Amino acid sequence: MTTRSDETTSLLSRAKNEDDHGSTRRSRLGSFSRFGSDDEVGNIGVRPSGASISTVPLALEGWHNRSLSAQADSSDDVVRSHRRAATAVDKLSMSGSAGGGLGHHQRARSFMEAPDGSISALTPLEMGRHELYEELPFLAVPGMQRKEHNLSVAFSSYAAALDTLETDEYLESTTGMGLNPEEKELRTSQMSLILLDELEVDAITVTTPLIFAVLIASLSQFNFGYNISVMNAPEEFVFPGHSTGAWSAAVAAFCVGGPIGAVLAGKWADERGRRGALLLSTWIFIIGGLVQSLAPSLILVTVARAIVGVASGASTVLVPIYLGELAPPNLRGVMGTMTQFACVLGIFFADIVGFFLANPAGWRWMFFVISALAMVQLTMAPLLLESPRWLLGKNPDSPKARFIIKKLRGFRYDEEVETEVELYLGASKSQSSDGDGDDDSQQGSGKSAMAQMFADKNVRLLVVSTFVLQMAQQLSGINAVFFYSGLFFEGVIDNPLVGTTLIGGVNVLATYVALLLMDRCGRRTLIMWSSGGMFLSCVVIVSALLGYFSKLVALGAVAVYVVFFAIGLGPIPFLIVAEMFDGKYVAAAMSISGLVNGICNFFVGLFFPGMNEALGAYSFAPFGIVLLLTFLYAWLVLPETAGTTPEELQAKLVAKNAGVTYHNLDIEGMASHVPPSMDEWDDALAAMADEEGL
């Protein structure tokens, strides 16, 4: 049996580990210490503590506060910037310890010792990506970008502090004089910037296979959005003479199928794989669209709406999971944003199509668009890759999973692929409620996670808040606007379809504004602004319908109502699940959230037409009451998202890794291995030419 000392000796002598299931990387390690050879330096490593790692360097504040667009604009400078920082750090790293500098060993290999004695040989960058994989759920959720960036900032600061601590201890032991406060601050700032640049590369590097996967999967969300609004424009032409109740049932049937599809999607995803489940939902879209477009009566239209609802409900579950398992952690929020845009664009597209096909001769073609969109998606199915996480859950040695990872990340070397595989497996295990990352047991694990979530007193307030926000999202009346805006705008403007399309366009623009605000504002704050603004909009709508303002004011108030929905109650109820719940509870919380959301959506779709007839100008008054109660709940009860600032996340890293010992956490050496830029090649060639000319 291998002892701890034997294992350490094996690593430090660059022996190759043959144990495929151990935590040690299959790679050769360099010298024990990055400061010198084994017999010259006795490296005992460093451990994190609150005393040594307590603040985030000021140098990172500028980066953290920059907008996502500004970070993207600077993507061309990422590689150059960390080289410049590495060059600056060389001033602290003069070769040879005789002069008081740090003798840098380029072949030294960083590694970490766990409390149980197991050793993982990872570079600082790999350690950072390991933390990102473990802390961020495998879900593509809009608005996750802030937590992704904050976690990158937190780990960069954490690792840079350890690098500085190790450097200081070495100088203290060899020269009797450690780094002074200014040198510590300088080194920590520069090392953190180098590592942050490296971690952020994932957020700006997208491969072609990943782009195709996002576009094809987003078609499901586009179709979902289209079906939300497709019944709005052609109401008076579809089997004229129908009753209000019959039409309400046809519209609401979509909401009956949604929760059913959401529940079935998990089983399909486990049994058929994420790709297979997506294709199954695509076929259901095709069937439902054909039945709806060829229906001989409103009853069959109602049945078709339920079928399409199943596909839509399944896609709302499958698309975030599928893209979350394909994308690296730093891109999951961006992927979620794209699917959110696909949904609102689908709503807007249905309104535009209504101008051309909402007539006695064209309404069937309007319904056929549902099938046409799904057929386009099906023709591109060969470009869809299976989720590597699902494949690894079935078989950790899956060669297909490794091939897909290589394509998705653009890797060139098998060692890179194996590192990514370990990150997938480790994160899957840590995010499983029972520590078992195998998908075969996910159904049982899902039930266990649900029971544990309801029994856990620490998350009870979060569970209640999740229910409240999901109910508020639908009972605020937003889908009364998207389902029945044509009905509502009758008598308000001459052509109700113009008002409906205007609201659809405003919804698209508001979604973009919401994404900018979510990078800057707290979730609780946005919920308060959203519910408060929607409440005041309801007051103005009712007042305008009662004659206190012009009817056009009512139209403007509905537009403002949609804007306030988009900045808060639209994205945040699902976002806080991904941000605030532990990874092991995220899937269970998402599942129950979708069920509550679908039930409330059904009631709004079914009862709003009758409520509109009964209440007349006061039809938005019940929604206003719900919004007022939501505002009060957010103000008095709802907690702000905790543990998401860089300082909070860094403190969590310190507590989590308190028993871990780090060796050779050499951020500077990691950066120095990056291939030279073209400018550096040009400078080198010019220097060679000058030498030849001498």
C-alpha positions as CSV (number, residue, x, y, z in Angstrom):
1,M,0.0,0.0,0.0
2,T,1.4,3.4,-1.0
3,T,2.0,5.8,1.9
4,R,1.6,9.5,1.8
5,S,5.3,10.1,1.7
6,D,5.8,7.5,-1.0
7,E,3.1,9.2,-3.1
8,T,4.7,12.6,-2.6
9,T,8.2,11.3,-3.5
10,S,6.8,9.6,-6.6
11,L,5.3,12.9,-7.7
12,L,8.4,14.9,-7.0
13,S,10.6,12.5,-8.9
14,R,8.4,12.9,-12.0
15,A,7.1,9.4,-11.9
16,K,4.1,8.6,-14.0
17,N,1.0,7.6,-12.0
18,E,-0.6,4.5,-13.5
19,D,-3.8,4.6,-11.4
20,D,-6.6,5.7,-13.7
21,H,-8.9,6.3,-10.8
22,G,-6.6,8.3,-8.5
23,S,-6.7,12.1,-8.1
24,T,-3.2,12.6,-9.4
25,R,-2.8,13.9,-12.9
26,R,-1.2,11.6,-15.6
27,S,1.7,14.0,-16.2
28,R,5.3,14.5,-15.3
29,L,5.9,16.9,-12.5
30,G,8.9,19.1,-12.4
31,S,11.1,20.0,-9.5
32,F,9.8,20.1,-5.9
33,S,10.2,23.8,-5.6
34,R,9.9,26.5,-8.2
35,F,12.6,28.4,-6.4
36,G,15.3,25.8,-6.6
37,S,16.2,22.1,-6.8
38,D,14.9,19.5,-4.3
39,D,18.2,19.4,-2.3
40,E,18.5,23.2,-2.2
41,V,15.0,24.1,-0.9
42,G,12.7,22.3,1.5
43,N,9.3,23.4,0.3
44,I,6.6,22.7,2.8
45,G,3.8,24.5,1.0
46,V,1.2,27.1,2.1
47,R,-2.3,26.9,3.5
48,P,-5.1,29.4,3.0
49,S,-6.4,31.3,6.0
50,G,-8.6,34.3,6.7
51,A,-5.6,36.2,8.1
52,S,-3.5,35.8,5.0
53,I,-6.3,36.0,2.4
54,S,-8.8,38.6,3.4
55,T,-9.2,41.2,0.7
56,V,-9.5,41.4,-3.1
57,P,-6.7,43.4,-4.8
58,L,-7.8,46.9,-5.9
59,A,-6.4,46.1,-9.3
60,L,-9.2,43.6,-9.9
61,E,-12.0,46.1,-9.0
62,G,-11.7,47.9,-12.4
63,W,-12.1,44.6,-14.2
64,H,-15.0,43.4,-12.0
65,N,-16.9,46.7,-12.5
66,R,-16.5,46.7,-16.3
67,S,-19.5,45.8,-18.4
68,L,-19.5,42.5,-20.3
69,S,-19.3,44.4,-23.6
70,A,-16.2,46.2,-22.4
71,Q,-14.6,43.0,-21.4
72,A,-15.5,41.5,-24.8
73,D,-14.1,44.5,-26.6
74,S,-10.7,44.0,-24.9
75,S,-10.5,40.3,-25.8
76,D,-7.7,40.8,-28.4
77,D,-5.5,42.2,-25.6
78,V,-6.0,39.3,-23.2
79,V,-2.9,37.3,-24.1
80,R,-0.7,40.4,-24.4
81,S,-1.8,41.8,-21.1
82,H,-0.8,38.8,-19.0
83,R,2.6,38.7,-20.8
84,R,3.1,42.4,-19.9
85,A,2.2,41.7,-16.3
86,A,4.5,38.7,-16.2
87,T,7.3,40.8,-17.6
88,A,6.7,43.4,-14.8
89,V,6.8,40.6,-12.2
90,D,10.2,39.6,-13.4
91,K,11.5,42.7,-11.5
92,L,10.7,40.7,-8.4
93,S,12.1,37.5,-9.8
94,M,15.7,38.2,-10.7
95,S,17.4,34.9,-11.3
96,G,19.6,33.4,-8.5
97,S,18.8,33.7,-4.9
98,A,22.3,35.0,-4.1
99,G,21.1,38.5,-4.9
100,G,18.0,38.2,-2.9
101,G,15.8,37.4,-5.9
102,L,13.7,34.4,-6.7
103,G,15.4,31.7,-8.7
104,H,12.6,30.6,-11.0
105,H,12.5,27.0,-12.0
106,Q,10.5,26.8,-15.3
107,R,9.9,23.0,-14.9
108,A,8.5,23.2,-11.4
109,R,5.0,21.7,-11.2
110,S,2.3,23.0,-8.9
111,F,0.2,20.6,-6.9
112,M,-2.1,20.5,-3.9
113,E,-2.3,18.1,-1.0
114,A,-5.7,17.3,0.4
115,P,-6.2,16.6,4.2
116,D,-6.5,12.9,3.5
117,G,-3.0,13.0,1.8
118,S,-4.2,12.6,-1.8
119,I,-2.4,14.8,-4.3
120,S,-3.7,16.6,-7.4
121,A,-1.2,18.1,-9.8
122,L,-2.9,21.1,-11.3
123,T,-1.7,24.4,-12.6
124,P,-3.2,27.5,-11.0
125,L,-5.3,27.9,-14.1
126,E,-6.6,24.4,-13.8
127,M,-7.3,24.9,-10.1
128,G,-9.4,27.9,-11.0
129,R,-11.3,26.1,-13.7
130,H,-11.9,23.3,-11.2
131,E,-13.5,25.8,-8.8
132,L,-15.6,27.2,-11.6
133,Y,-16.9,23.8,-12.6
134,E,-17.7,22.9,-9.0
135,E,-19.4,26.1,-8.0
136,L,-21.5,26.9,-11.1
137,P,-24.4,24.5,-11.9
138,F,-24.5,22.8,-15.3
139,L,-27.3,25.1,-16.5
140,A,-27.4,27.9,-19.1
141,V,-29.3,30.5,-17.2
142,P,-29.6,34.2,-18.3
143,G,-28.0,36.6,-15.8
144,M,-25.3,34.1,-14.5
145,Q,-22.5,36.2,-16.0
146,R,-22.1,38.2,-12.8
147,K,-21.5,35.2,-10.6
148,E,-19.2,33.7,-13.2
149,H,-17.0,36.8,-13.4
150,N,-17.1,37.3,-9.6
151,L,-15.9,33.7,-9.0
152,S,-13.1,34.2,-11.5
153,V,-12.1,37.4,-9.7
154,A,-12.3,35.6,-6.3
155,F,-10.1,32.7,-7.3
156,S,-7.6,34.9,-9.0
157,S,-7.2,36.9,-5.8
158,Y,-7.1,33.8,-3.7
159,A,-4.4,32.1,-5.8
160,A,-2.4,35.3,-6.1
161,A,-2.4,35.7,-2.3
162,L,-1.1,32.1,-2.0
163,D,1.6,32.7,-4.6
164,T,2.7,35.8,-2.7
165,L,2.6,34.0,0.7
166,E,4.8,31.2,-0.7
167,T,7.2,33.7,-2.2
168,D,7.4,35.7,1.1
169,E,8.0,32.5,3.2
170,Y,10.8,31.4,0.8
171,L,12.6,34.8,1.0
172,E,12.1,34.9,4.8
173,S,13.7,31.4,5.2
174,T,16.6,31.9,2.8
175,T,17.5,35.6,3.2
176,G,15.9,36.5,6.5
177,M,14.0,39.3,4.8
178,G,10.5,38.7,3.3
179,L,8.6,40.9,0.9
180,N,7.7,44.4,2.3
181,P,4.0,45.5,2.2
182,E,4.4,47.3,-1.1
183,E,6.0,44.4,-2.8
184,K,3.3,42.0,-1.5
185,E,0.6,44.3,-2.8
186,L,2.4,44.7,-6.2
187,R,2.9,40.9,-6.6
188,T,-0.6,40.0,-5.5
189,S,-2.1,42.5,-7.9
190,Q,0.0,41.4,-10.9
191,M,-0.4,37.7,-10.2
192,S,-4.1,38.1,-9.9
193,L,-4.4,40.0,-13.1
194,I,-2.4,37.3,-15.0
195,L,-4.6,34.5,-13.7
196,L,-7.8,36.4,-14.2
197,D,-6.9,37.1,-17.9
198,E,-6.3,33.3,-18.3
199,L,-9.6,32.3,-16.7
200,E,-11.5,34.9,-18.7
201,V,-10.3,33.4,-22.0
202,D,-13.0,30.8,-21.8
203,A,-15.6,33.6,-21.8
204,I,-14.4,34.9,-25.1
205,T,-13.4,31.7,-26.9
206,V,-16.2,29.9,-28.7
207,T,-15.6,27.0,-31.1
208,T,-17.7,26.3,-34.2
209,P,-19.3,23.1,-32.9
210,L,-20.5,25.0,-29.8
211,I,-21.9,27.8,-31.9
212,F,-23.9,25.3,-34.0
213,A,-25.1,23.6,-30.8
214,V,-26.4,26.9,-29.4
215,L,-28.1,28.0,-32.6
216,I,-29.9,24.7,-33.1
217,A,-30.9,24.2,-29.5
218,S,-32.1,27.9,-29.4
219,L,-34.6,27.1,-32.1
220,S,-36.6,25.1,-29.6
221,Q,-36.8,28.2,-27.4
222,F,-37.7,30.3,-30.4
223,N,-40.5,27.9,-31.2
224,F,-41.6,28.0,-27.5
225,G,-41.9,31.8,-27.7
226,Y,-43.7,31.6,-31.0
227,N,-46.4,29.4,-29.4
228,I,-46.9,31.8,-26.5
229,S,-48.2,34.5,-28.9
230,V,-49.4,32.5,-32.0
231,M,-53.0,32.4,-30.8
232,N,-53.2,36.1,-30.2
233,A,-53.7,37.5,-33.7
234,P,-56.0,34.9,-35.5
235,E,-58.6,34.6,-32.7
236,E,-61.5,36.0,-34.7
237,F,-60.7,33.9,-37.8
238,V,-60.2,30.4,-36.2
239,F,-63.6,28.7,-36.4
240,P,-65.7,31.9,-36.0
241,G,-68.6,31.7,-33.6
242,H,-66.7,30.0,-30.8
243,S,-67.4,31.0,-27.2
244,T,-65.0,32.8,-25.0
245,G,-64.7,29.8,-22.8
246,A,-63.8,27.5,-25.7
247,W,-61.1,29.8,-26.9
248,S,-59.7,30.2,-23.4
249,A,-59.5,26.5,-23.1
250,A,-57.6,26.3,-26.4
251,V,-55.1,28.9,-25.2
252,A,-54.7,27.5,-21.7
253,A,-54.2,23.9,-23.0
254,F,-50.7,25.0,-23.9
255,C,-50.1,25.5,-20.2
256,V,-51.4,22.1,-19.4
257,G,-48.9,20.4,-21.6
258,G,-46.0,22.5,-20.3
259,P,-45.6,21.0,-16.8
260,I,-46.1,17.5,-18.3
261,G,-43.3,18.1,-20.8
262,A,-41.1,19.5,-18.0
263,V,-41.6,16.4,-15.9
264,L,-41.0,14.0,-18.8
265,A,-37.9,15.9,-20.0
266,G,-35.8,14.7,-17.1
267,K,-36.6,11.1,-17.8
268,W,-36.0,11.5,-21.5
269,A,-32.7,13.2,-20.9
270,D,-31.4,10.4,-18.6
271,E,-32.6,7.6,-20.9
272,R,-32.0,9.0,-24.4
273,G,-29.3,11.5,-23.6
274,R,-29.6,15.3,-23.9
275,R,-29.4,15.3,-27.7
276,G,-31.9,12.4,-28.1
277,A,-34.4,14.2,-25.7
278,L,-34.1,17.4,-27.7
279,L,-34.8,15.6,-31.0
280,L,-37.8,13.9,-29.4
281,S,-39.2,17.3,-28.4
282,T,-38.6,18.5,-31.9
283,W,-40.7,15.6,-33.3
284,I,-43.5,16.5,-30.8
285,F,-43.4,20.1,-32.1
286,I,-43.8,18.8,-35.7
287,I,-46.7,16.6,-34.8
288,G,-48.5,19.2,-32.7
289,G,-48.0,21.9,-35.3
290,L,-49.4,19.6,-38.1
291,V,-52.5,18.6,-36.0
292,Q,-53.1,22.3,-35.1
293,S,-52.8,23.5,-38.7
294,L,-55.0,20.6,-40.1
295,A,-57.6,20.6,-37.3
296,P,-61.2,20.3,-38.4
297,S,-62.6,21.8,-35.2
298,L,-61.5,23.9,-32.2
299,I,-61.5,20.8,-30.0
300,L,-58.6,19.4,-32.0
301,V,-56.9,22.8,-32.0
302,T,-57.1,22.5,-28.2
303,V,-55.6,19.0,-28.2
304,A,-52.8,20.2,-30.5
305,R,-52.0,23.1,-28.2
306,A,-51.6,20.6,-25.3
307,I,-49.2,18.5,-27.5
308,V,-47.2,21.6,-28.5
309,G,-47.2,22.6,-24.8
310,V,-45.5,19.2,-23.9
311,A,-42.7,20.0,-26.4
312,S,-42.4,23.6,-25.2
313,G,-42.2,22.5,-21.5
314,A,-39.6,19.9,-22.3
315,S,-37.5,22.4,-24.3
316,T,-37.5,24.9,-21.3
317,V,-35.9,22.1,-19.2
318,L,-33.7,20.5,-21.9
319,V,-32.1,23.5,-23.5
320,P,-30.6,25.0,-20.4
321,I,-29.3,21.6,-19.3
322,Y,-27.9,20.7,-22.7
323,L,-26.1,24.0,-23.3
324,G,-24.9,24.1,-19.7
325,E,-23.2,20.8,-20.1
326,L,-21.6,21.7,-23.4
327,A,-20.4,25.2,-22.5
328,P,-17.4,26.0,-20.2
329,P,-18.5,27.6,-16.9
330,N,-17.7,31.1,-17.9
331,L,-20.0,30.9,-20.9
332,R,-23.1,29.4,-19.3
333,G,-24.7,32.7,-18.5
334,V,-24.1,34.0,-22.1
335,M,-25.7,30.8,-23.5
336,G,-28.7,31.3,-21.2
337,T,-29.0,34.9,-22.4
338,M,-29.1,33.7,-26.0
339,T,-31.9,31.3,-25.3
340,Q,-33.8,34.0,-23.5
341,F,-33.4,36.2,-26.6
342,A,-34.6,33.4,-28.8
343,C,-37.8,33.1,-26.7
344,V,-38.7,36.8,-26.9
345,L,-37.8,36.9,-30.5
346,G,-40.2,34.0,-31.1
347,I,-43.0,36.0,-29.4
348,F,-42.2,39.0,-31.6
349,F,-42.0,36.9,-34.7
350,A,-45.5,35.5,-34.1
351,D,-46.8,39.1,-33.9
352,I,-45.2,40.0,-37.2
353,V,-46.4,36.8,-38.9
354,G,-49.9,37.7,-37.8
355,F,-49.9,40.8,-40.1
356,F,-49.6,38.4,-43.1
357,L,-51.4,35.3,-42.0
358,A,-54.0,36.3,-39.5
359,N,-56.9,36.1,-41.9
360,P,-59.6,33.6,-43.0
361,A,-57.2,32.1,-45.6
362,G,-53.9,32.2,-43.8
363,W,-54.5,31.2,-40.1
364,R,-53.7,27.5,-40.8
365,W,-50.4,28.5,-42.4
366,M,-49.7,30.5,-39.2
367,F,-50.0,27.3,-37.2
368,F,-48.0,25.3,-39.7
369,V,-45.0,27.6,-39.0
370,I,-44.7,25.6,-35.7
371,S,-43.9,22.4,-37.7
372,A,-41.8,24.3,-40.2
373,L,-39.4,25.6,-37.5
374,A,-39.1,22.2,-36.0
375,M,-38.3,20.7,-39.4
376,V,-35.5,23.2,-39.9
377,Q,-34.1,22.2,-36.6
378,L,-34.4,18.5,-37.5
379,T,-32.4,19.0,-40.7
380,M,-29.5,20.4,-38.7
381,A,-29.6,17.6,-36.2
382,P,-26.4,16.0,-37.5
383,L,-24.5,19.0,-36.2
384,L,-25.8,18.5,-32.6
385,L,-23.3,16.9,-30.3
386,E,-24.2,14.7,-27.3
387,S,-23.6,16.1,-23.9
388,P,-20.1,14.9,-22.7
389,R,-21.3,15.0,-19.1
390,W,-24.1,12.5,-19.9
391,L,-21.7,10.3,-21.7
392,L,-19.2,10.4,-18.9
393,G,-22.0,9.7,-16.4
394,K,-22.7,6.5,-18.3
395,N,-19.0,5.6,-18.8
396,P,-16.2,7.6,-17.3
397,D,-13.8,6.1,-19.9
398,S,-16.0,7.0,-22.9
399,P,-13.9,7.8,-25.9
400,K,-16.9,9.5,-27.6
401,A,-17.1,12.0,-24.7
402,R,-13.4,12.8,-25.0
403,F,-13.7,13.3,-28.8
404,I,-16.6,15.7,-28.2
405,I,-14.8,17.6,-25.5
406,K,-11.8,18.0,-27.9
407,K,-14.1,19.5,-30.6
408,L,-16.1,21.7,-28.2
409,R,-13.0,23.2,-26.5
410,G,-10.7,23.2,-29.5
411,F,-8.0,21.2,-27.6
412,R,-4.9,19.9,-29.4
413,Y,-3.5,17.5,-26.8
414,D,-4.9,14.5,-25.0
415,E,-3.6,15.8,-21.7
416,E,-5.9,18.8,-22.0
417,V,-8.8,16.6,-22.8
418,E,-8.1,14.4,-19.7
419,T,-7.9,17.4,-17.5
420,E,-11.4,18.5,-18.8
421,V,-12.8,15.0,-18.2
422,E,-11.6,15.2,-14.6
423,L,-13.3,18.6,-14.2
424,Y,-16.6,17.2,-15.5
425,L,-16.5,14.1,-13.3
426,G,-15.5,16.0,-10.2
427,A,-18.2,18.7,-10.7
428,S,-20.8,16.1,-11.4
429,K,-20.0,14.3,-8.2
430,S,-19.9,17.4,-6.1
431,Q,-23.3,18.6,-7.4
432,S,-25.0,15.3,-6.8
433,S,-27.0,15.1,-3.6
434,D,-25.7,11.8,-2.5
435,G,-22.2,12.1,-4.0
436,D,-23.0,9.7,-6.8
437,G,-22.5,11.4,-10.1
438,D,-23.8,8.5,-12.2
439,D,-26.8,9.4,-14.3
440,D,-28.3,5.9,-13.9
441,S,-29.2,6.8,-10.4
442,Q,-30.4,10.3,-11.1
443,Q,-34.1,9.6,-10.8
444,G,-33.6,8.3,-7.3
445,S,-31.1,11.1,-6.6
446,G,-33.7,13.6,-7.8
447,K,-36.2,12.4,-5.3
448,S,-33.6,12.4,-2.6
449,A,-32.5,15.9,-3.5
450,M,-36.1,17.1,-3.4
451,A,-36.7,15.6,0.1
452,Q,-33.4,16.9,1.4
453,M,-34.2,20.4,0.1
454,F,-37.6,20.6,1.8
455,A,-36.0,19.2,5.0
456,D,-33.0,21.5,5.0
457,K,-33.8,24.4,7.4
458,N,-31.0,26.4,5.9
459,V,-32.7,26.7,2.5
460,R,-36.3,26.9,3.7
461,L,-36.6,30.6,3.2
462,L,-35.1,30.2,-0.3
463,V,-37.6,27.5,-1.2
464,V,-40.5,29.7,0.0
465,S,-39.1,32.7,-1.9
466,T,-38.7,30.6,-5.0
467,F,-42.4,29.6,-4.8
468,V,-43.5,33.2,-4.2
469,L,-41.5,34.5,-7.1
470,Q,-42.7,31.8,-9.5
471,M,-46.3,32.5,-8.6
472,A,-45.7,36.3,-8.8
473,Q,-44.2,35.9,-12.3
474,Q,-47.3,34.4,-13.8
475,L,-50.0,36.0,-11.5
476,S,-48.6,39.4,-12.4
477,G,-50.6,39.0,-15.6
478,I,-47.7,39.1,-18.1
479,N,-49.0,36.2,-20.2
480,A,-52.5,37.8,-20.2
481,V,-50.7,40.4,-22.4
482,F,-49.0,37.9,-24.6
483,F,-51.9,35.6,-24.9
484,Y,-54.7,38.1,-25.2
485,S,-53.3,41.6,-26.0
486,G,-55.5,41.7,-29.2
487,L,-58.5,41.2,-27.0
488,F,-57.3,43.8,-24.5
489,F,-56.5,46.4,-27.2
490,E,-59.9,46.3,-28.8
491,G,-61.3,49.8,-28.4
492,V,-58.0,51.1,-27.3
493,I,-56.5,51.5,-30.8
494,D,-57.9,51.0,-34.3
495,N,-55.8,47.9,-35.1
496,P,-55.1,45.8,-32.0
497,L,-52.4,43.8,-33.9
498,V,-50.3,47.0,-34.2
499,G,-50.4,47.3,-30.4
500,T,-49.6,43.7,-29.9
501,T,-46.5,43.9,-32.3
502,L,-45.4,47.1,-30.6
503,I,-45.5,45.3,-27.2
504,G,-43.5,42.4,-28.7
505,G,-40.8,44.8,-29.9
506,V,-40.6,46.6,-26.6
507,N,-40.2,43.2,-24.9
508,V,-37.1,42.4,-27.1
509,L,-35.5,45.8,-26.3
510,A,-36.4,45.5,-22.6
511,T,-34.7,42.1,-22.4
512,Y,-31.4,43.6,-23.6
513,V,-31.7,46.4,-21.0
514,A,-32.4,43.8,-18.3
515,L,-29.2,42.0,-19.1
516,L,-27.2,45.2,-18.6
517,L,-29.0,45.8,-15.3
518,M,-28.4,42.3,-14.0
519,D,-24.7,42.9,-14.1
520,R,-24.9,45.9,-11.9
521,C,-27.9,45.5,-9.5
522,G,-28.8,43.1,-6.8
523,R,-31.6,40.6,-7.4
524,R,-33.8,41.7,-4.6
525,T,-33.4,45.3,-5.7
526,L,-34.5,44.4,-9.3
527,I,-37.5,42.5,-8.0
528,M,-38.6,45.5,-6.0
529,W,-38.2,47.9,-9.0
530,S,-39.9,45.4,-11.3
531,S,-43.0,44.7,-9.1
532,G,-43.2,48.3,-8.0
533,G,-43.1,49.6,-11.6
534,M,-45.6,47.0,-12.8
535,F,-47.9,47.9,-10.0
536,L,-47.8,51.6,-11.0
537,S,-48.4,50.6,-14.6
538,C,-51.5,48.7,-13.6
539,V,-52.8,51.7,-11.8
540,V,-52.3,53.9,-14.9
541,I,-53.9,51.2,-17.2
542,V,-57.0,51.0,-15.0
543,S,-57.2,54.8,-14.8
544,A,-56.9,55.2,-18.6
545,L,-59.6,52.6,-19.2
546,L,-61.8,54.4,-16.8
547,G,-61.4,57.6,-18.8
548,Y,-59.0,59.6,-16.6
549,F,-56.4,59.5,-19.4
550,S,-56.5,58.9,-23.1
551,K,-56.6,55.3,-24.4
552,L,-53.1,55.7,-25.9
553,V,-51.8,56.2,-22.4
554,A,-53.1,52.7,-21.6
555,L,-51.1,51.4,-24.5
556,G,-48.0,53.2,-23.2
557,A,-48.6,51.9,-19.7
558,V,-48.8,48.3,-21.0
559,A,-45.4,48.9,-22.8
560,V,-43.9,50.2,-19.5
561,Y,-45.5,47.2,-17.7
562,V,-43.6,44.8,-20.0
563,V,-40.4,46.7,-19.6
564,F,-40.5,46.4,-15.8
565,F,-41.4,42.7,-16.1
566,A,-38.3,42.1,-18.3
567,I,-35.9,43.7,-15.8
568,G,-37.0,41.6,-12.8
569,L,-39.9,39.2,-12.6
570,G,-39.0,37.9,-16.0
571,P,-35.5,36.4,-15.6
572,I,-34.8,36.5,-11.8
573,P,-37.2,33.8,-10.4
574,F,-35.2,31.1,-12.2
575,L,-31.9,32.9,-11.9
576,I,-31.9,33.0,-8.1
577,V,-32.3,29.2,-8.1
578,A,-29.0,28.8,-10.0
579,E,-27.3,31.5,-7.9
580,M,-28.5,30.8,-4.3
581,F,-29.1,27.1,-4.1
582,D,-26.2,24.6,-3.5
583,G,-25.4,22.6,-6.7
584,K,-27.0,19.5,-5.2
585,Y,-30.4,21.3,-4.9
586,V,-30.5,23.2,-8.2
587,A,-32.1,20.5,-10.4
588,A,-34.8,19.8,-7.7
589,A,-35.5,23.5,-7.2
590,M,-35.7,24.1,-11.0
591,S,-38.1,21.2,-11.3
592,I,-40.6,22.3,-8.7
593,S,-40.2,25.9,-9.9
594,G,-41.3,24.9,-13.4
595,L,-44.3,23.0,-12.0
596,V,-45.5,26.0,-9.9
597,N,-44.9,28.4,-12.8
598,G,-46.9,26.2,-15.3
599,I,-49.9,25.8,-13.0
600,C,-50.1,29.6,-12.4
601,N,-49.7,30.2,-16.1
602,F,-52.6,27.8,-16.8
603,F,-54.9,29.7,-14.5
604,V,-54.1,33.1,-16.1
605,G,-54.6,31.7,-19.6
606,L,-57.9,30.1,-18.7
607,F,-59.5,32.8,-16.6
608,F,-58.3,36.1,-18.0
609,P,-60.9,36.4,-20.9
610,G,-63.8,35.8,-18.5
611,M,-62.2,38.1,-15.9
612,N,-61.8,40.8,-18.6
613,E,-65.5,40.5,-19.5
614,A,-66.6,40.6,-15.9
615,L,-64.3,43.4,-14.6
616,G,-64.0,45.5,-17.7
617,A,-61.7,48.5,-17.0
618,Y,-60.6,46.9,-13.7
619,S,-59.3,43.7,-15.4
620,F,-55.7,44.6,-14.4
621,A,-56.7,45.3,-10.8
622,P,-56.1,41.7,-9.5
623,F,-52.7,41.7,-11.1
624,G,-51.9,45.0,-9.4
625,I,-52.8,43.5,-6.0
626,V,-50.5,40.5,-6.7
627,L,-47.7,42.9,-7.6
628,L,-48.2,45.1,-4.5
629,L,-47.9,41.9,-2.3
630,T,-44.8,40.9,-4.3
631,F,-43.2,44.3,-3.6
632,L,-43.9,44.0,0.1
633,Y,-42.5,40.4,0.2
634,A,-39.3,41.5,-1.6
635,W,-38.9,44.5,0.7
636,L,-39.6,42.7,4.0
637,V,-38.7,39.1,3.5
638,L,-36.7,38.3,0.4
639,P,-33.0,37.9,1.0
640,E,-30.5,39.5,-1.3
641,T,-28.4,36.9,-3.2
642,A,-25.7,35.9,-0.7
643,G,-22.2,34.6,-1.4
644,T,-21.9,36.2,-4.9
645,T,-19.6,39.1,-4.4
646,P,-15.8,38.5,-5.0
647,E,-15.1,39.0,-1.3
648,E,-17.8,36.5,-0.2
649,L,-16.7,34.0,-2.8
650,Q,-13.1,34.3,-1.7
651,A,-14.0,33.8,1.9
652,K,-15.9,30.7,0.8
653,L,-12.8,29.4,-1.0
654,V,-10.6,30.0,2.1
655,A,-13.1,28.0,4.3
656,K,-13.5,25.3,1.8
657,N,-9.8,24.7,1.3
658,A,-8.6,25.4,4.8
659,G,-7.0,21.9,5.1
660,V,-5.4,21.9,1.7
661,T,-1.7,22.6,1.3
662,Y,-0.5,24.2,-2.0
663,H,3.0,23.7,-3.5
664,N,4.6,25.7,-6.3
665,L,1.6,27.9,-7.0
666,D,3.6,29.5,-9.8
667,I,1.2,31.9,-11.7
668,E,4.1,33.7,-13.3
669,G,5.6,30.4,-14.6
670,M,2.2,29.3,-15.9
671,A,1.9,32.5,-18.0
672,S,5.4,32.3,-19.3
673,H,4.5,29.1,-21.2
674,V,2.1,30.9,-23.5
675,P,3.3,30.9,-27.1
676,P,4.8,34.2,-28.3
677,S,2.5,36.7,-30.0
678,M,3.1,37.8,-33.6
679,D,4.5,41.1,-32.4
680,E,7.1,39.2,-30.2
681,W,8.0,37.0,-33.2
682,D,8.5,40.2,-35.3
683,D,10.7,41.7,-32.6
684,A,12.8,38.5,-32.3
685,L,13.3,38.3,-36.1
686,A,14.3,42.0,-36.2
687,A,16.8,41.4,-33.4
688,M,18.3,38.4,-35.3
689,A,18.6,40.5,-38.4
690,D,20.4,43.3,-36.5
691,E,22.8,40.7,-35.0
692,E,23.6,39.3,-38.5
693,G,24.2,42.8,-39.7
694,L,26.8,43.5,-37.1
